[in-house]
């Protein structure tokens, strides 16, 4: 078995938001340094300080939430192994399948860490009926959320 997908704290979306935030924070820092010679607190300075604080808090909270969710997922995970059955995919990305009677459906909106790559994407792991997989998942609000997929290639 080879691990082909595993949930991570730093997903593509988180990294993109961090990069955009860093660019905004650097611009604001540059603006604050450049306007340091002006003693009054103008709107620009206040907006920059508020932006820096808000972006830092959002990024920190996002990382903490994802880390906490991933820790919870690992503590409460179950594993199922077998062939993909009842595989259904929608061109809009709402895929579903089962493995040994355990149902999975994604993209999962209840969790930001679960597997959510539909078959129409080129890096999709779940490709066809009969594919042999080992899936580590946890249940949240009655939904099985995939945190690791292993397969034989």
C-alpha positions in Angstrom: 0.0 0.0 0.0 1.1 3.5 -0.8 -0.2 6.6 0.8 -1.5 8.7 -2.1 -3.4 11.4 -0.2 -3.4 12.6 3.4 -5.0 15.5 5.2 -2.6 18.3 6.1 -2.8 21.5 8.2 -1.3 23.5 5.3 -3.5 22.9 2.3 -3.3 24.9 -1.0 -6.1 27.2 0.1 -4.4 28.0 3.4 -1.0 28.6 1.7 -2.6 30.9 -0.9 -4.4 32.9 1.8 -1.1 33.1 3.8 0.8 34.4 0.8 -1.9 37.1 0.0 -1.9 38.1 3.6 1.8 38.4 3.7 1.8 40.6 0.6 -0.8 42.9 2.2 1.1 42.9 5.5 4.4 43.8 3.8 2.7 46.6 1.8 1.1 48.0 5.0 4.4 47.7 6.9 6.2 49.6 4.0 3.4 52.2 4.1 3.7 52.6 7.9 7.5 52.9 7.7 7.3 55.4 4.9 4.7 57.5 6.7 6.6 57.4 10.0 7.8 61.0 9.5 4.1 62.2 9.7 3.2 62.4 13.4 -0.6 62.4 13.0 -2.6 59.2 12.8 -4.2 59.4 9.5 -6.8 57.0 8.1 -4.1 55.1 6.1 -2.1 54.3 9.2 -5.2 53.1 11.1 -6.4 51.0 8.2 -3.0 49.4 7.8 -2.7 48.6 11.5 -6.2 47.1 11.5 -5.5 45.1 8.4 -2.3 43.7 9.8 -4.1 42.7 13.0 -7.1 41.2 11.3 -5.1 39.2 8.8 -2.8 37.9 11.4 -5.7 36.8 13.6 -7.6 35.1 10.7 -4.5 33.2 9.6 -3.6 32.1 13.1 -7.2 31.0 13.8 -7.4 29.1 10.6 -4.2 27.2 11.3 -5.2 26.5 14.9 -8.7 25.3 13.7 -7.2 23.0 11.1 -4.6 21.6 13.5 -7.3 20.9 16.1 -9.6 19.3 13.6 -6.8 17.1 12.3 -5.8 16.0 15.9 -9.5 15.2 16.6 -9.7 13.3 13.3 -6.6 11.1 14.1 -7.9 10.3 17.6 -11.3 9.3 16.3 -10.4 7.6 13.1 -11.4 4.3 11.7 -10.0 2.4 8.7 -11.8 0.5 6.0 -10.1 -1.5 3.2 -11.6 -3.0 0.0 -12.8 -2.2 -3.4 -14.6 1.1 -4.4 -18.3 0.3 -4.9 -21.3 2.3 -6.1 -18.9 5.0 -7.5 -20.9 7.9 -8.8 -19.4 11.2 -10.0 -21.0 14.3 -11.1 -19.3 16.7 -13.6 -20.0 19.4 -11.0 -17.8 17.6 -8.5 -20.2 15.8 -6.1 -18.6 12.4 -6.0 -19.8 9.5 -3.8 -18.8 5.8 -3.3 -18.6 3.1 -0.7 -16.0 0.7 0.6 -17.3 -2.4 2.4 -20.6 -0.7 3.1 -19.0 2.5 4.4 -20.4 5.5 2.4 -18.3 8.5 1.4 -19.4 11.7 -0.3 -17.4 14.8 -1.2 -16.6 17.6 -1.5 -17.3 17.7 2.2 -18.5 21.1 3.4 -18.5 20.1 7.1 -14.7 19.8 7.3 -11.9 21.8 5.8 -9.4 18.9 6.1 -11.2 16.0 4.4 -10.5 14.6 0.9 -12.5 16.6 -1.6 -10.9 16.1 -5.0 -13.6 15.1 -7.5 -12.9 12.6 -10.4 -13.0 15.4 -12.9 -9.7 16.8 -11.4 -6.5 15.4 -12.8 -5.1 14.7 -9.3 -8.1 12.7 -8.2 -7.2 9.6 -6.2 -10.6 7.8 -6.4 -10.9 6.9 -10.1 -13.1 4.0 -10.7 -15.4 1.3 -9.5 -13.4 -1.8 -8.3 -10.3 0.3 -7.4 -8.7 -1.2 -4.2 -8.2 1.3 -1.4 -7.5 1.6 2.3 -9.3 4.6 3.7 -8.8 6.2 7.1 -11.7 8.4 8.1 -13.7 9.8 11.0 -17.4 10.6 11.3 -18.7 14.0 12.0 -22.4 14.9 12.1 -23.1 11.6 10.3 -20.7 12.3 7.5 -17.6 10.1 6.9 -14.7 12.4 6.3 -11.6 10.9 4.6 -8.3 11.9 6.1 -6.0 9.4 4.4 -6.2 7.2 1.2 -3.8 4.4 0.5 -3.9 2.4 -2.7 -1.9 -0.1 -4.8 -0.5 1.3 -8.1 
